[in-house]
């Protein structure tokens, strides 16, 4: 289960970084009159990864709880 927790946590941190970078790129592109669509898509992708990672973390936690209930 530790691998699942580590993977989920790492994915969440990576998604947060990607989201922040994409958001900054949106601001820069908008200020320069450029195209923001690609950066907005990157933000949505990072959001989806964040949600999937949170779900994986919750599932791993639930599985660990159930295993501990069985073992006791």
N, C-alpha and C positions, 0 to 999 in steps of 0.2 A: 504493500500500500504506500510505502514511503516514496517509491518511484512515481506513483500517480500524483501524490501531493506535490513533489518537486517539479514534475512536468507541468502540472496545472499552474503552479505559482510562477514558474519561469515564463510560461506562455502569457500569463496575465501581465507580467512586467513588460514583456516584449510588446504586447498589444498596446499598453499604455504609452510606451515610448513612440511606437509607430503613429498612434493617434495624435500625440502632441506634435510630432514632426509634421504630420499632414496638416494639422490645424494651423501651424505656423506658416506652412507653404501656401495655404489658402489666403491668409492675410497678405502675404507678400505678393502673391499673384493678383489679388484684388486691387492692391495699392498700385500695382504697375499696369493695371488694365488687362491682365492676362487671363488665361483660361483657368478656372478654378475647378472644373468638373472632375478631372483626374484626381485631384487632391481630396475632393469630397468623397469620391469612390473609395479612396484609400482609408479615409476616416470610417466609412461604413464597414469596410473589411476588418479594420482593427476592432471595431465595436462587436462584430460577429465573433471574432476570435476571443475577445474578452468574455462574452456571454457563454461561449462553448467551454472555455476554461473554467469559468465559475461553476457551470453544470458538472464538469468532470470532478472538480474539487468537492462539490456537494455529494456526488455519487460515491466517491472514494471515502468520504467521511461516513456516509450512511453504511457502506459495506463494512468499514472498520467497526462501527458501533454494533452491527449485527453479529460480526464474528466474535466480538467480546461478549455479547449476550449469550452466544452459544457456548463459549469456552467456560463461562462461569457457572 
